[in-house]
Each structure stands twice: as structure tokens, then as C-alpha cells.
Amino acid sequence: MADQLCQTILTQIRGTLKKGGAVVGISGGIDSSVCAALCARALGPKKVLGIMMPEKESAGESRTLAEKLAQKFGFETTLENISSGLEGMGCYQRRDEAIRELFPEFDSSYTAKITNPTNILEKETFNFFTLTVEDKQGRIQSKRMPPSVYLQVVASSNLKQRLRMTTLYYHAEKRNWAVVGTGNKDEHCQGFFVKYGDGGADLKPIAHLFKIQVYQLAEYLGVPDEIVRRVPTTDTYSAEVTQEEFFFGLDFYHMDMLWYAMENSISPAEAAKVLDLTVEQVERGYANIERKIKATEYLRMNPLEIV
Amino acid sequence: MAAIDQSAVRRRVREFIGETFLVGNEKDKLNDSDSFMQHGIVDSTGILELATFIESEYSLTIEDNEMVPDNLDSIDNLAGFVARKLG
């Protein structure tokens, strides 16, 4: 699979896009690490540029892990701290203003995160968003978000992904290289990306791969262990939140296995046996994945035109 | 206290769903028992809007553990839920 992927990346970048190399946003996470490693293998490390784009709320280890990756695969990196750009766009100020509608005492000494229910196999539940804040004494409060607060928090936070996309294209266009998107199939098809943010790219070499396949590829390619073992987070909010808590509601193993089963028309009864779940749990899992795919179709659409 | 008129709740909810999530005369084709989730009418942002509407319209509070399809996932379910909350 790795060789085939590399051949495709080479053909897409040189043949289809007519570009000389690849620019990859590297976060120290497994997806961007696998993408950068594949590009280095496909094009040669001299034709890959890894861009690290931390901001003031990024996890400290992100940069360390990204540098370790670059060292392992021999490609060049550039550091672009996007905090001042985000300040200029009002990212933090607009987001915090929305948070204060629910928690008036919220200030820069607090951390915050958004979560969804994670018991989606156990019972029928709607995906709704809860805002959790923690003060510096460790006191935690949570409230369900009304739509106006949720939408403003997300719209402000999405500025992070959109500014990163802008930064990647600056570096790519300067070199006449291509921007490589790093989303996997779970993210791409269920809509866990920002339109024209991390969803904005010239090619997406792992958008057809389940997360568990990305892990397998990472091990095969020799991605550093610390990156492989790191729990996937959103690295978007000031409080750490896993991708399962924020969006998927399910661990990657069960999600990918259920999705594979669903795509291959495996009956809930059969899937239940293999996965040691009840039939009802499998049916809920199938339904949840289908709903997310349908609800986020607009994210994968090109702009609508009148013809 | 008079029991809430569930037909009136159904009409008001149908109006809200039509104005907020549907196009043209789609709201007239929606059956009272149709699941919003299964018909792709309401997504995760939409459910917040629906919950906020019900809370505001009927001056009640929906607890997090009440944010379940049995209570909110069709016009019928919503009418029954509102009646139970206010009954």
C-alpha cells in the first residue's frame, strides 16, 4: 500500500498538478506525520517542506514531535507562529465573548473545551454540544451550549484552521509546490474538518484511509513511537479534548470496524458477533456514522454554480 | 391547571421546523411521526436550535439527559414531551 500511495502522490503532484514538491502542515499528530513521511518517500525529502504552525493555545509537545518527525525523514521545516495573526482576526476575543455568555466569569486564566456525548452505542442520543470551563483552581463547570454561543465559538475557533491553510498556500505558491491535506477518512467523510481550513488542499493522500489504517501505515513507515502513541486531540481549544469527545463519540477501533462492516453490507447481527457488541449497539453505530456523513455533505461540495 | 393542547404544540412545532429547516411545502409532507434524525431534517446544530425553541416557547428547561430521540425526534414526540413537562 505504501508504495502505491507514494506512486499516486508523485503522479498527482508532478503529473496532474505540475508542481515541484509538497508543503505539509505538521502538528506532531499521526495523520500529518504519515502524510509528510509518504511525501518524503515519494518525492525525496528535499522536495518536502513541513510547516509547524503553533498558536498560544497549542499543546507544547506538538512542536517537539513535529521536529522529531522532520529529523527522522530528513525534510526541512519552517516555524510560523500564528498567534498574532489570530489576535488580529479577533479569534480569541470573539470566542471568549461567546463563552462569557454562558460563563460571565471566564477569562484568560480559564481553559475551555467543547464535547459531545460519548455513549452513542449505549443509547439513542442526539449529538449536542456541551461547553466545559476550568478555572485555575481546578473548578470545572459544564453547560449545554445554545446555538448562538456554539456557532460563535466554532466560527472563531475555525479561524485557526483557516489561517493555517492561508499560511500553507503562501509557502506552497512561493515555491510552486502543492499543499497536502492530512485528513483521514474518518475526518473527511464524517466532516471533521473546517471548510477551506484544514479541508483546503491540493491533494489528500490519506482521505480514503480509516484511522486504524493510518496507524498501521505509521508503524510501517517508521513514524516515531511518541507520535504513534499520542492520543489524537483537536489541539484547537485551550483545554485538551480528544477527537472522540469533541466529535466522533466513539473510539476509532469501533468506529472504523463498524464503518467497514456497514460499507461491506455486513449485517448488524454478524458485525455484533465479531465486535462483541449487541445488535442494537451496531445499529446505533451504523446510524450515527450515516447521519454524520449526510449532515456534512455540504463541507465536501464544491461551490454551487448556476449553469 | 389546564392540560396543554398537544395539537397546538404539533402545529407550532411544524411551523418552526418548516421555517427553520425545510424548503417550500416540505413541512406539509412531514408526518407527525416522522423521525427528524432518519429524515436528515435536524443535525447537531439544529437540535440545539430546536431545544432552544421549545424551552423558550413553552418556558421549560430541557435537561441534558432529556435530549433524547424519545423526547425530541418527531412532532409527536415533542408534543408528548412538552405535555409531560408541563402536565
Interface residues (C-beta under 8 A of the other chain):
Chain A: N116 K123 E124 T125 F126 N127 F128 F129 T130 R144 M145 P146 P147 Y150 L151 A287 R291 K294 A295
Chain B: M37 G40 D43 S44 T45 I47 L48 E49 A51 T52 D64 M67 V68 P69 D70 L72 D73
